[in-house]
C-alpha cells in the first residue's frame, strides 16, 4: 500500500470510529492516534491519548444519544478534512445538532497526530444558553448588516 493509500485507510477508519463510538469503544481509537495526539474543539485543547479519551467520556456524561455522521472526506496534500453532522439530546438544551469540519493531521507512522474541530459554537451552543444567549444574539444583531 502506498503512503497516501495508508493515510486514506487510516482516515476512513478514523471516520468509522466516530460514527460507531460508544463509551465502551472509546479505547479502540488507540490504534489510529499517536501517543501525543493534539485535540482542539471549541471547548477543549488537550494533548495525549488519555486526555483525548477524557473528551469523549465527558461528552457521554453531558449529553444523551450522541451521534456523528461523517458526510465527506477531502484531502489537501497529507491533510484530511472530515465534514460531519453531530446530533444529541442535552438535558437543558433539548435536541441539538451541529455541522462541522475536522482538520486531521498524520505523523510519520501514519497515525492521527492532530484533530482540530471547526464549528460555530456561538450559533449552535452559546446562543441557546439563558442570559448568555440573549447577549450573543444582541451582539450578533449589532454586527450584522
Backbone as a printed PyTorch tensor [residue, N CA C, xyz], in Angstrom:
tensor([[[  0.8480,  -1.1770,   0.0000],
         [  0.0000,   0.0000,   0.0000],
         [  0.8930,   1.2390,   0.0000]],

        [[  0.5380,   2.2330,  -0.7750],
         [  1.3160,   3.4700,  -0.8110],
         [  1.0710,   4.2790,   0.4550]],

        [[  1.9830,   5.2140,   0.7070],
         [  1.8320,   6.0610,   1.8850],
         [  0.4850,   6.7840,   1.8630]],

        [[  0.1080,   7.3480,   0.7170],
         [ -1.1680,   8.0590,   0.6110],
         [ -2.3280,   7.0980,   0.8450]],

        [[ -2.2430,   5.8990,   0.2810],
         [ -3.3080,   4.9070,   0.4760],
         [ -3.4210,   4.5290,   1.9490]],

        [[ -2.2880,   4.4570,   2.6480],
         [ -2.3190,   4.1560,   4.0860],
         [ -2.9950,   5.2810,   4.8580]],

        [[ -2.6820,   6.5250,   4.5040],
         [ -3.3290,   7.6600,   5.1690],
         [ -4.8300,   7.6500,   4.9080]],

        [[ -5.2150,   7.3700,   3.6780],
         [ -6.6410,   7.3210,   3.3480],
         [ -7.3350,   6.2020,   4.1120]],

        [[ -6.6630,   5.0700,   4.2670],
         [ -7.2320,   3.9590,   5.0330],
         [ -7.4030,   4.3550,   6.4960]],

        [[ -6.3800,   4.9930,   7.0700],
         [ -6.4780,   5.4510,   8.4580],
         [ -7.6010,   6.4700,   8.6060]],

        [[ -7.7150,   7.3940,   7.6620],
         [ -8.7700,   8.4120,   7.7300],
         [-10.1540,   7.7690,   7.6820]],

        [[-10.3350,   6.7740,   6.8250],
         [-11.6360,   6.0830,   6.7530],
         [-11.9280,   5.3560,   8.0700]],

        [[-10.9140,   4.6990,   8.6310],
         [-11.1000,   4.0130,   9.9090],
         [-11.4060,   5.0110,  11.0280]],

        [[-10.7420,   6.1630,  10.9900],
         [-10.9710,   7.2130,  11.9790],
         [-12.4040,   7.7290,  11.8650]],

        [[-12.8700,   7.9440,  10.6450],
         [-14.2540,   8.3790,  10.4260],
         [-15.2290,   7.3310,  10.9560]],

        [[-14.9570,   6.0700,  10.6950],
         [-15.8240,   4.9910,  11.1960],
         [-15.8240,   4.9420,  12.7160]],

        [[-14.6790,   5.2240,  13.3280],
         [-14.6280,   5.2820,  14.7900],
         [-15.6600,   6.2860,  15.2960]],

        [[-15.6900,   7.4730,  14.7100],
         [-16.6340,   8.4960,  15.1650],
         [-18.0790,   8.0710,  14.9300]],

        [[-18.3460,   7.4580,  13.8170],
         [-19.7230,   7.0460,  13.5360],
         [-20.1880,   5.9200,  14.4550]],

        [[-19.2690,   5.1380,  14.9980],
         [-19.6320,   3.9690,  15.8060],
         [-19.2160,   4.0650,  17.2650]],

        [[-18.7060,   5.2090,  17.6920],
         [-18.1830,   5.3170,  19.0490],
         [-19.2900,   5.1320,  20.0920]],

        [[-18.9420,   4.4200,  21.1440],
         [-19.7600,   4.2610,  22.3440],
         [-18.8010,   4.3900,  23.5220]],

        [[-19.3090,   4.5710,  24.7290],
         [-18.3880,   4.6500,  25.8720],
         [-17.4800,   3.4210,  25.9750]],

        [[-18.0150,   2.2790,  25.6180],
         [-17.2420,   1.0370,  25.7200],
         [-16.1940,   0.9070,  24.6130]],

        [[-16.3410,   1.6570,  23.5420],
         [-15.4570,   1.5070,  22.3770],
         [-14.4440,   2.6490,  22.2280]],

        [[-14.4020,   3.5610,  23.1700],
         [-13.5140,   4.7200,  23.0470],
         [-12.0590,   4.2950,  22.8750]],

        [[-11.6170,   3.2990,  23.6110],
         [-10.2150,   2.8630,  23.5350],
         [ -9.8300,   2.3080,  22.1630]],

        [[-10.7930,   1.9470,  21.3400],
         [-10.4860,   1.4210,  20.0080],
         [ -9.7460,   2.4330,  19.1390]],

        [[ -9.8300,   3.7040,  19.4900],
         [ -9.1600,   4.7310,  18.7000],
         [ -7.6420,   4.6800,  18.8880]],

        [[ -7.1660,   4.0020,  19.9340],
         [ -5.7270,   3.9690,  20.2320],
         [ -4.8810,   3.5270,  19.0490]],

        [[ -5.3580,   2.5700,  18.2800],
         [ -4.5570,   2.0840,  17.1520],
         [ -4.4730,   3.1040,  16.0190]],

        [[ -5.3100,   4.1360,  16.0690],
         [ -5.3540,   5.1300,  14.9910],
         [ -4.6730,   6.4480,  15.3400]],

        [[ -4.4700,   6.7220,  16.6320],
         [ -3.9350,   8.0210,  17.0470],
         [ -2.5480,   7.8720,  17.6680]],

        [[ -1.7580,   8.9350,  17.5770],
         [ -0.4200,   8.9360,  18.1660],
         [ -0.5210,   9.1200,  19.6770]],

        [[  0.5560,   8.7760,  20.3770],
         [  0.5850,   8.9250,  21.8370],
         [  0.3730,  10.3700,  22.2590]],

        [[  0.8760,  11.3100,  21.4520],
         [  0.7990,  12.7240,  21.8080],
         [ -0.2120,  13.4890,  20.9520]],

        [[ -1.2650,  12.8060,  20.5240],
         [ -2.2880,  13.4240,  19.6830],
         [ -2.7600,  14.7420,  20.3050]],

        [[ -2.9830,  15.7370,  19.4550],
         [ -3.4570,  17.0520,  19.8910],
         [ -4.9000,  17.2060,  19.4250]],

        [[ -5.8080,  17.4740,  20.3600],
         [ -7.2360,  17.6020,  20.0550],
         [ -7.6970,  18.9940,  20.4580]],

        [[ -8.3200,  19.6970,  19.5080],
         [ -8.8930,  21.0150,  19.7970],
         [-10.3120,  21.0580,  19.2520]],

        [[-11.2340,  21.5320,  20.0890],
         [-12.5840,  21.8790,  19.6540],
         [-12.9590,  23.1540,  20.4030]],

        [[-14.1600,  23.6990,  20.2360],
         [-14.4850,  24.9480,  20.9220],
         [-14.4280,  24.8790,  22.4530]],

        [[-14.4090,  23.6720,  23.0330],
         [-14.3970,  23.5400,  24.4830],
         [-13.0900,  22.9960,  25.0410]],

        [[-12.2770,  22.3530,  24.2290],
         [-11.1010,  21.6340,  24.7050],
         [ -9.8680,  21.9490,  23.8730]],

        [[ -8.7260,  21.8650,  24.5260],
         [ -7.4190,  21.9230,  23.8710],
         [ -6.5280,  20.9990,  24.6910]],

        [[ -6.4450,  19.7320,  24.2710],
         [ -5.7600,  18.7170,  25.0700],
         [ -4.7430,  17.9590,  24.2230]],

        [[ -3.7690,  17.3700,  24.9100],
         [ -2.7590,  16.5450,  24.2450],
         [ -2.6880,  15.1920,  24.9310]],

        [[ -2.4430,  14.1630,  24.1270],
         [ -2.2560,  12.8160,  24.6440],
         [ -3.5100,  11.9630,  24.5500]],

        [[ -3.2640,  10.6510,  24.4520],
         [ -4.3780,   9.7020,  24.3140],
         [ -5.3390,   9.7430,  25.4980]],

        [[ -4.7840,   9.8110,  26.7050],
         [ -5.6370,   9.8010,  27.8960],
         [ -6.5970,  10.9880,  27.8910]],

        [[ -6.0890,  12.1680,  27.5540],
         [ -6.9510,  13.3510,  27.5100],
         [ -7.9300,  13.2910,  26.3440]],

        [[ -7.4970,  12.7220,  25.2310],
         [ -8.3990,  12.5080,  24.0950],
         [ -9.5910,  11.6720,  24.5550]],

        [[ -9.3090,  10.5930,  25.2880],
         [-10.3810,   9.7380,  25.8150],
         [-11.2860,  10.5040,  26.7670]],

        [[-10.6960,  11.3440,  27.6100],
         [-11.4850,  12.1090,  28.5830],
         [-12.5090,  13.0000,  27.8920]],

        [[-12.1420,  13.5560,  26.7310],
         [-13.0840,  14.3880,  25.9730],
         [-14.3380,  13.5770,  25.6450]],

        [[-14.1530,  12.3410,  25.2080],
         [-15.2950,  11.5010,  24.8390],
         [-16.0900,  11.0540,  26.0590]],

        [[-15.3990,  10.7030,  27.1370],
         [-16.1230,  10.3160,  28.3520],
         [-16.9570,  11.4900,  28.8680]],

        [[-16.3980,  12.6980,  28.8000],
         [-17.1360,  13.8910,  29.2290],
         [-18.3510,  14.1160,  28.3340]],

        [[-18.1900,  13.8930,  27.0370],
         [-19.3230,  14.0380,  26.1200],
         [-20.4610,  13.1150,  26.5530]],

        [[-20.1310,  11.8710,  26.8760],
         [-21.1660,  10.9230,  27.2790],
         [-21.7690,  11.2650,  28.6420]],

        [[-21.0520,  11.9880,  29.4890],
         [-21.6210,  12.4670,  30.7550],
         [-22.6050,  13.6060,  30.5100]],

        [[-22.2900,  14.4580,  29.5310],
         [-23.0440,  15.6930,  29.3230],
         [-24.2530,  15.5670,  28.4070]],

        [[-24.2320,  14.6110,  27.4810],
         [-25.3210,  14.5010,  26.5120],
         [-25.7940,  13.0590,  26.3860]],

        [[-26.9900,  12.9170,  25.8630],
         [-27.5530,  11.5970,  25.6100],
         [-27.6240,  11.3740,  24.1000]],

        [[-27.4480,  10.1520,  23.7100],
         [-27.5710,   9.7250,  22.3090],
         [-26.7080,  10.5310,  21.3350]],

        [[-25.4290,  10.7650,  21.6650],
         [-24.5840,  11.4830,  20.7050],
         [-24.3190,  10.6350,  19.4690]],

        [[-24.3880,  11.2750,  18.3110],
         [-24.1580,  10.5680,  17.0450],
         [-23.3880,  11.4740,  16.0890]],

        [[-22.3620,  10.9110,  15.4900],
         [-21.6280,  11.5830,  14.4190],
         [-21.9810,  10.9060,  13.1120]],

        [[-22.1980,  11.7020,  12.0850],
         [-22.3810,  11.1870,  10.7270],
         [-21.3440,  11.8880,   9.8620]],

        [[-20.3840,  11.1170,   9.3650],
         [-19.3500,  11.6920,   8.5110],
         [-19.9250,  11.8340,   7.1100]],

        [[-19.9420,  13.0540,   6.5960],
         [-20.5470,  13.3480,   5.2980],
         [-19.5440,  13.2680,   4.1560]],

        [[-18.3320,  13.7290,   4.3980],
         [-17.3150,  13.7740,   3.3430],
         [-15.9270,  13.6840,   3.9530]],

        [[-15.0070,  13.1340,   3.1820],
         [-13.5750,  13.2270,   3.4560],
         [-12.9530,  13.9190,   2.2530]],

        [[-12.1380,  14.9280,   2.4990],
         [-11.4610,  15.6420,   1.4170],
         [ -9.9930,  15.8000,   1.7980]],

        [[ -9.1550,  15.9200,   0.7890],
         [ -7.7140,  15.9540,   1.0230],
         [ -7.0860,  17.2040,   0.4350]],

        [[ -6.0800,  17.7150,   1.1380],
         [ -5.1850,  18.7480,   0.6350],
         [ -3.7860,  18.2970,   1.0310]],

        [[ -3.0600,  17.7500,   0.0820],
         [ -1.7700,  17.1460,   0.4150],
         [ -1.9990,  15.9820,   1.3620]],

        [[ -1.3050,  16.0030,   2.5050],
         [ -1.4690,  14.9420,   3.5030],
         [ -2.4450,  15.3170,   4.6120]],

        [[ -3.1700,  16.4120,   4.4480],
         [ -4.2010,  16.7940,   5.4140],
         [ -5.5350,  16.2150,   4.9680]],

        [[ -6.2750,  15.6710,   5.9190],
         [ -7.6200,  15.1790,   5.6290],
         [ -8.6230,  16.0920,   6.3280]],

        [[ -9.6980,  16.3940,   5.6440],
         [-10.7760,  17.1870,   6.2180],
         [-12.0310,  16.3330,   6.2290]],

        [[-12.6550,  16.2440,   7.3970],
         [-13.9000,  15.4820,   7.5380],
         [-15.0350,  16.4620,   7.7920]],

        [[-16.0500,  16.4240,   6.9400],
         [-17.2610,  17.2230,   7.1690],
         [-18.2580,  16.3020,   7.8360]],

        [[-18.9080,  16.7720,   8.9000],
         [-19.7480,  15.8890,   9.6980],
         [-20.9620,  16.6180,  10.2580]],

        [[-21.9460,  15.8180,  10.6360],
         [-23.0870,  16.2820,  11.4260],
         [-23.0180,  15.5890,  12.7770]],

        [[-23.3030,  16.3400,  13.8240],
         [-23.3650,  15.7860,  15.1750],
         [-24.7460,  16.0770,  15.7310]],

        [[-25.3780,  15.0730,  16.3070],
         [-26.6760,  15.2470,  16.9600],
         [-26.6180,  14.6150,  18.3400]],

        [[-27.4320,  15.1420,  19.2380],
         [-27.5430,  14.5780,  20.5810],
         [-28.7580,  15.1930,  21.2670]],

        [[-29.0080,  14.7090,  22.4510],
         [-30.0050,  15.3100,  23.3340],
         [-29.2600,  15.8100,  24.5590]],

        [[-29.6240,  17.0070,  24.9800],
         [-28.9940,  17.5920,  26.1500],
         [-30.0990,  17.9880,  27.1140]],

        [[-29.9010,  17.6700,  28.3710],
         [-30.9300,  17.8510,  29.3930],
         [-31.5410,  19.2570,  29.3900]],

        [[-30.7210,  20.2750,  29.2890],
         [-31.2210,  21.6490,  29.3820],
         [-31.4880,  22.2960,  28.0270]],

        [[-30.8190,  21.8150,  26.9880],
         [-30.9540,  22.4420,  25.6700],
         [-31.8410,  21.6570,  24.7210]],

        [[-32.2290,  20.4480,  25.0930],
         [-33.0760,  19.6310,  24.2290],
         [-32.2880,  18.9940,  23.1000]],

        [[-32.9810,  18.7540,  21.9800],
         [-32.3100,  18.1800,  20.8100],
         [-31.3290,  19.1980,  20.2460]],

        [[-30.1840,  18.7140,  19.8540],
         [-29.1170,  19.5930,  19.4150],
         [-28.4620,  18.9970,  18.1850]],

        [[-28.1910,  19.8180,  17.1890],
         [-27.4600,  19.3360,  16.0150],
         [-26.5260,  20.4340,  15.5330]],

        [[-25.3970,  20.0060,  15.0040],
         [-24.3970,  20.9470,  14.5090],
         [-23.6560,  20.2960,  13.3480]],

        [[-23.3300,  21.0980,  12.3680],
         [-22.4750,  20.6430,  11.2670],
         [-21.1010,  21.2580,  11.4870]],

        [[-20.0770,  20.4530,  11.2710],
         [-18.7250,  20.9460,  11.4780],
         [-17.7290,  20.3110,  10.5320]],

        [[-16.4950,  20.7160,  10.7180],
         [-15.3910,  20.2400,   9.8970],
         [-14.2250,  19.9270,  10.8210]],

        [[-13.5460,  18.8280,  10.5590],
         [-12.3660,  18.4500,  11.3240],
         [-11.1580,  18.4070,  10.4030]],

        [[-10.0940,  19.0500,  10.8350],
         [ -8.8020,  19.0120,  10.1430],
         [ -7.9700,  17.9300,  10.8220]],

        [[ -7.5680,  16.9170,  10.0590],
         [ -6.8460,  15.7710,  10.6170],
         [ -5.4200,  15.7570,  10.0710]],

        [[ -4.4420,  15.7420,  10.9930],
         [ -3.0240,  15.6550,  10.6370],
         [ -2.5180,  14.2560,  10.9770]],

        [[ -1.5010,  13.8200,  10.2550],
         [ -0.9200,  12.4950,  10.4660],
         [  0.5700,  12.6240,  10.7620]],

        [[  1.0900,  11.6960,  11.5910],
         [  2.5250,  11.6770,  11.8600],
         [  3.2410,  10.7880,  10.8430]],

        [[  4.5490,  10.6220,  11.0180],
         [  5.3540,   9.8410,  10.0670],
         [  4.9480,   8.3700,  10.0330]],

        [[  4.3150,   7.8830,  11.1000],
         [  3.8570,   6.4910,  11.1450],
         [  2.4450,   6.3280,  10.5840]],

        [[  1.8520,   7.4240,  10.1230],
         [  0.5170,   7.3600,   9.5430],
         [ -0.6030,   7.3890,  10.5610]],

        [[ -0.2790,   7.7450,  11.8100],
         [ -1.3150,   7.8430,  12.8440],
         [ -1.7960,   9.2890,  12.9410]],

        [[ -3.0170,   9.4530,  13.4270],
         [ -3.5680,  10.7960,  13.6110],
         [ -2.7720,  11.4850,  14.7170]],

        [[ -2.1660,  12.6220,  14.3840],
         [ -1.3700,  13.3670,  15.3610],
         [ -2.0680,  14.6420,  15.8210]],

        [[ -3.0600,  15.0910,  15.0630],
         [ -3.8070,  16.2900,  15.4470],
         [ -5.2160,  16.2140,  14.8760]],

        [[ -6.1540,  16.6830,  15.6840],
         [ -7.5780,  16.6910,  15.3340],
         [ -8.0880,  18.0630,  15.7470]],

        [[ -8.3870,  18.9160,  14.7630],
         [ -8.8620,  20.2670,  15.0390],
         [-10.2860,  20.4020,  14.5120]],

        [[-11.2320,  20.5990,  15.4330],
         [-12.6410,  20.7480,  15.0620],
         [-12.9890,  22.2110,  14.8500]],

        [[-13.7430,  22.4580,  13.7970],
         [-14.2470,  23.7930,  13.4940],
         [-15.7630,  23.7180,  13.3720]],

        [[-16.4500,  24.4310,  14.2570],
         [-17.8950,  24.5760,  14.1580],
         [-18.2860,  25.8300,  14.9240]],

        [[-19.4350,  26.3590,  14.6120],
         [-19.8830,  27.6360,  15.1490],
         [-20.5240,  27.4390,  16.5230]],

        [[-19.7000,  27.5180,  17.5610],
         [-20.1960,  27.3280,  18.9270],
         [-21.1400,  28.4550,  19.3470]],

        [[-20.9490,  29.6440,  18.8140],
         [-21.8440,  30.7470,  19.1480],
         [-23.2660,  30.4480,  18.6870]],

        [[-23.4060,  30.0910,  17.4290],
         [-24.7320,  29.8290,  16.8630],
         [-25.3490,  28.5490,  17.4290]],

        [[-24.5590,  27.5150,  17.5560],
         [-25.1160,  26.2020,  17.8740],
         [-25.0920,  25.8360,  19.3540]],

        [[-24.4120,  26.6190,  20.1760],
         [-24.3820,  26.2870,  21.5990],
         [-24.6700,  27.5030,  22.4740]],

        [[-23.7840,  28.4990,  22.4420],
         [-23.8980,  29.6110,  23.3780],
         [-25.1950,  30.4000,  23.2290]],

        [[-25.7160,  30.5470,  22.0220],
         [-26.9780,  31.2780,  21.8330],
         [-28.1560,  30.5700,  22.4880]],

        [[-28.0150,  29.2990,  22.7710],
         [-29.1120,  28.5480,  23.3880],
         [-29.1020,  28.6430,  24.9110]],

        [[-28.0550,  29.2010,  25.4710],
         [-27.9530,  29.3170,  26.9220],
         [-28.7290,  30.5350,  27.4140]],

        [[-29.4150,  30.3970,  28.5450],
         [-30.1100,  31.5560,  29.1120],
         [-29.1040,  32.6780,  29.4200]],

        [[-29.5160,  33.8850,  29.3180],
         [-28.7520,  35.1080,  29.5780],
         [-27.6080,  35.2720,  28.5720]],

        [[-26.6570,  34.3480,  28.5560],
         [-25.5370,  34.4280,  27.6140],
         [-26.0640,  34.4500,  26.1810]],

        [[-27.0420,  33.6070,  25.8990],
         [-27.6100,  33.5350,  24.5530],
         [-28.2220,  34.8510,  24.1200]],

        [[-28.9370,  35.5000,  25.0330],
         [-29.5520,  36.7840,  24.7020],
         [-28.4870,  37.8350,  24.3960]],

        [[-27.4090,  37.8310,  25.1660],
         [-26.3280,  38.7900,  24.9150],
         [-25.6620,  38.5180,  23.5690]],

        [[-25.4190,  37.2630,  23.2520],
         [-24.7750,  36.9250,  21.9800],
         [-25.6810,  37.2930,  20.8110]],

        [[-26.9840,  37.0430,  20.9450],
         [-27.9190,  37.4190,  19.8820],
         [-27.9200,  38.9310,  19.6860]],

        [[-27.8670,  39.6800,  20.7730],
         [-27.8440,  41.1360,  20.6840],
         [-26.5670,  41.6060,  19.9830]],

        [[-25.4170,  41.0500,  20.3870],
         [-24.1410,  41.4220,  19.7680],
         [-24.1460,  41.0670,  18.2850]],

        [[-24.6210,  39.8790,  17.9580],
         [-24.6730,  39.4530,  16.5540],
         [-25.5800,  40.3770,  15.7450]],

        [[-26.6950,  40.7860,  16.3460],
         [-27.6010,  41.7110,  15.6670],
         [-26.9520,  43.0590,  15.4070]],

        [[-26.1470,  43.5220,  16.3410],
         [-25.4480,  44.8010,  16.1750],
         [-24.3780,  44.7160,  15.0910]],

        [[-23.7580,  43.5400,  14.9540],
         [-22.6710,  43.3760,  13.9810],
         [-23.1790,  43.0730,  12.5730]],

        [[-24.4110,  42.5720,  12.4700],
         [-24.9540,  42.1720,  11.1600],
         [-25.3550,  43.3950,  10.3390]],

        [[-25.4740,  43.1910,   9.0290],
         [-25.9140,  44.2980,   8.1680],
         [-27.4310,  44.4070,   8.1970]]])
